[in-house]
Amino acid sequence: MMNNHIEIFDTTLRDGEQSPGFSMNQEEKLQLAHQLERLQVDVIEAGFPIASDGDFETVREISKHITNSTVAALCRTRHKDIDRAAAAVEPAAKPRIHTFIATSDIHMKYKLKKTRDEVLDSAVDAVEHATQYCDDVEFSAEDASRSDPDFLYQIFEEVIKAGAKTINVPDTVGYAMPWEYGNLIKGIKENVPNIDQATLSVHCHNDLGVAVANSLMAIRNGADQVECTINGIGERAGNASLEEIVMAIATRDDDRETKVVTEELVPSSKLLSEITGHNVQPNKAIVGDNAFAHEAGIHQHGVLNNPMTYEIMTPQSVGLESNKIVLGKHSGRFALNKKLQKMGYELEKDELNRVYFKFTQVADEKKKVKESDILDLIIDTLSHQPADGDPKVAG
C-alpha cells in the first residue's frame, strides 16, 4: 500500500552547499534553516559534522533552534563519524543520524577497496551503533542506481533489522533513467521482506537533467520520502529541485500530498539566491523570473482574459503577488491597451493603432519595453494634450 503523505527531506544545507561557490557561514545556514522550517519540510539535513569543527558547530546550533522539522546529520559508517554526528544533533527536538556507504561494484572496488560482505557488515554495524544515540536512523546505499539490485535487497533487509527507520536509494551520479529508477524502487518494494518497517527514500542527482522525473517516478512506485534542494543546487549539475517536486505533486498528483507551505517556495528560493549570490536562470520552473511571465501576444490575450489559459498554477500559490505581462516585440495590441489603461490612458481605436505601430518599432530594437518608453510613445504619437474626451492620464 502506497503512503499518501510524501516526506520532503531538504539537503540544501548539506548536499546543496557542496556546490562550488555555494558555501554558507553559520549565520546564513541558520537563517536558511528557519526559512526551511517555515516552509514545513519534514527533514532538514544540516551538514556533515565530521567534515570540520565549523560544520559540527553549525549543525549543533541549528539543532538548538529548529523544533518542528527533524534535523539530520550525515556521517560515514565509521564510529568516529557517527559519534560526531550524534553529538551535533543531540540538542535537536527531533534528531536523525544519516549514515551511508557505497554499494556499487565500481565504488567498492576502486574507492572503498572492500568486498560486498565487508560493506554489508560495516552498514549493519553503523546502524546498530547509531541507534545507541537515537531511534531515528537513516541508511543510504551510495550509488544505489549502479548497484546490483540483489545486493541492495540484502543490505536493506539487514540494516532494517539492525534498526534503520529510513532506507535511502541515491542516484548519486545522476545515471538512472526514469523507467529504470522506477523499476528499481518497485523491485525494492517487492523483494525486501521487511520494507514496510521503514520509510523508503530517494535522492536523485541531475547530471542527465532527469532528477525530478526520477523522483516522481520513484514516488509512483512506492517511495515515501524525497531528498531534494531549494533551486536544485548540489554537487555537479545539482539535486532534484524541491519546488518542482512539491508543485508537481500539488498540481498533478491527486493521490499524494506534502505538508510544504507552497506560498513559501519563492521566498525560500530568493533567500538562498541572496545568501549565495547565485540567481536561478530566468526560465527555471516555479521560481524563475519568467515562470509566470508572458510576452507573446496570443498568450497575453488569453492570460488577461483567464489566467488558466496558460498558467497551470497560480503565482500566489508559490508566493508571488501576481503574474507579469511583459511588453516586447511579440506583444499585441490587446496587452498594450491593457497596459495603457493601467497607466490611465483610454485611447480610441485609431489612436491605439498609431501607438501600437510606434511600439512595434521600439520593441524591435529593445529586449523589453519599459513604462517610460510607453510614455515617450504617447507623447510622440499623439499630437495634442489630453483633454476631456481625448486620451488622458487619470488623476
MORA-V15493 format. One record per residue. N is the residue number from 1. RES is the residue in one small letter. PSI is psi as a letter, one per 20 degrees, with the letter a starting at -180 (NA if undefined). Layout:
N | RES | PSI
N | RES | PSI
This chain:
1 | m | p
2 | m | q
3 | n | p
4 | n | h
5 | h | p
6 | i | p
7 | e | p
8 | i | o
9 | f | o
10 | d | p
11 | t | k
12 | t | h
13 | l | i
14 | r | f
15 | d | g
16 | g | g
17 | e | i
18 | q | i
19 | s | p
20 | p | p
21 | g | j
22 | f | j
23 | s | q
24 | m | q
25 | n | r
26 | q | g
27 | e | g
28 | e | g
29 | k | h
30 | l | g
31 | q | g
32 | l | h
33 | a | g
34 | h | h
35 | q | h
36 | l | h
37 | e | h
38 | r | h
39 | l | h
40 | q | l
41 | v | q
42 | d | g
43 | v | p
44 | i | o
45 | e | o
46 | a | i
47 | g | a
48 | f | n
49 | p | h
50 | i | i
51 | a | h
52 | s | r
53 | d | h
54 | g | g
55 | d | g
56 | f | g
57 | e | h
58 | t | g
59 | v | g
60 | r | g
61 | e | g
62 | i | g
63 | s | h
64 | k | h
65 | h | h
66 | i | p
67 | t | h
68 | n | g
69 | s | q
70 | t | q
71 | v | p
72 | a | q
73 | a | p
74 | l | q
75 | c | q
76 | r | a
77 | t | j
78 | r | q
79 | h | h
80 | k | g
81 | d | g
82 | i | g
83 | d | g
84 | r | g
85 | a | g
86 | a | g
87 | a | h
88 | a | g
89 | v | j
90 | e | h
91 | p | i
92 | a | q
93 | a | h
94 | k | n
95 | p | q
96 | r | p
97 | i | p
98 | h | o
99 | t | q
100 | f | q
101 | i | q
102 | a | q
103 | t | i
104 | s | q
105 | d | h
106 | i | h
107 | h | g
108 | m | h
109 | k | g
110 | y | h
111 | k | g
112 | l | h
113 | k | l
114 | k | q
115 | t | r
116 | r | g
117 | d | h
118 | e | h
119 | v | g
120 | l | g
121 | d | g
122 | s | g
123 | a | g
124 | v | g
125 | d | g
126 | a | g
127 | v | g
128 | e | g
129 | h | g
130 | a | h
131 | t | i
132 | q | h
133 | y | h
134 | c | q
135 | d | h
136 | d | n
137 | v | p
138 | e | p
139 | f | p
140 | s | p
141 | a | n
142 | e | p
143 | d | k
144 | a | h
145 | s | i
146 | r | j
147 | s | q
148 | d | o
149 | p | h
150 | d | h
151 | f | h
152 | l | g
153 | y | g
154 | q | g
155 | i | h
156 | f | g
157 | e | g
158 | e | h
159 | v | h
160 | i | g
161 | k | h
162 | a | i
163 | g | j
164 | a | p
165 | k | i
166 | t | p
167 | i | p
168 | n | p
169 | v | n
170 | p | p
171 | d | m
172 | t | h
173 | v | j
174 | g | k
175 | y | h
176 | a | q
177 | m | q
178 | p | g
179 | w | h
180 | e | g
181 | y | h
182 | g | g
183 | n | h
184 | l | g
185 | i | g
186 | k | g
187 | g | h
188 | i | g
189 | k | h
190 | e | h
191 | n | i
192 | v | o
193 | p | h
194 | n | k
195 | i | h
196 | d | i
197 | q | i
198 | a | q
199 | t | p
200 | l | o
201 | s | q
202 | v | q
203 | h | o
204 | c | p
205 | h | r
206 | n | k
207 | d | h
208 | l | j
209 | g | j
210 | v | k
211 | a | g
212 | v | g
213 | a | g
214 | n | g
215 | s | g
216 | l | h
217 | m | h
218 | a | g
219 | i | g
220 | r | h
221 | n | j
222 | g | j
223 | a | q
224 | d | h
225 | q | q
226 | v | p
227 | e | p
228 | c | r
229 | t | q
230 | i | p
231 | n | j
232 | g | k
233 | i | r
234 | g | a
235 | e | p
236 | r | d
237 | a | j
238 | g | a
239 | n | r
240 | a | p
241 | s | p
242 | l | g
243 | e | h
244 | e | g
245 | i | g
246 | v | g
247 | m | h
248 | a | g
249 | i | g
250 | a | h
251 | t | h
252 | r | i
253 | d | o
254 | d | i
255 | d | i
256 | r | q
257 | e | r
258 | t | r
259 | k | j
260 | v | p
261 | v | n
262 | t | h
263 | e | i
264 | e | j
265 | l | g
266 | v | g
267 | p | h
268 | s | g
269 | s | g
270 | k | h
271 | l | g
272 | l | g
273 | s | h
274 | e | g
275 | i | g
276 | t | i
277 | g | j
278 | h | o
279 | n | q
280 | v | q
281 | q | q
282 | p | h
283 | n | j
284 | k | p
285 | a | q
286 | i | g
287 | v | i
288 | g | q
289 | d | h
290 | n | j
291 | a | h
292 | f | k
293 | a | q
294 | h | p
295 | e | h
296 | a | p
297 | g | g
298 | i | g
299 | h | g
300 | q | g
301 | h | g
302 | g | g
303 | v | h
304 | l | h
305 | n | h
306 | n | o
307 | p | h
308 | m | i
309 | t | h
310 | y | j
311 | e | p
312 | i | i
313 | m | q
314 | t | q
315 | p | h
316 | q | h
317 | s | i
318 | v | j
319 | g | j
320 | l | q
321 | e | h
322 | s | r
323 | n | a
324 | k | p
325 | i | o
326 | v | p
327 | l | p
328 | g | a
329 | k | i
330 | h | i
331 | s | q
332 | g | a
333 | r | h
334 | f | g
335 | a | h
336 | l | g
337 | n | g
338 | k | g
339 | k | g
340 | l | g
341 | q | h
342 | k | h
343 | m | i
344 | g | j
345 | y | p
346 | e | o
347 | l | q
348 | e | r
349 | k | g
350 | d | h
351 | e | g
352 | l | g
353 | n | g
354 | r | g
355 | v | g
356 | y | h
357 | f | g
358 | k | h
359 | f | g
360 | t | h
361 | q | g
362 | v | g
363 | a | h
364 | d | h
365 | e | i
366 | k | q
367 | k | h
368 | k | p
369 | v | p
370 | k | r
371 | e | h
372 | s | h
373 | d | h
374 | i | h
375 | l | g
376 | d | h
377 | l | g
378 | i | g
379 | i | g
380 | d | h
381 | t | g
382 | l | p
383 | s | i
384 | h | r
385 | q | q
386 | p | p
387 | a | r
388 | d | p
389 | g | i
390 | d | r
391 | p | p
392 | k | r
393 | v | p
394 | a | q
395 | g | NA
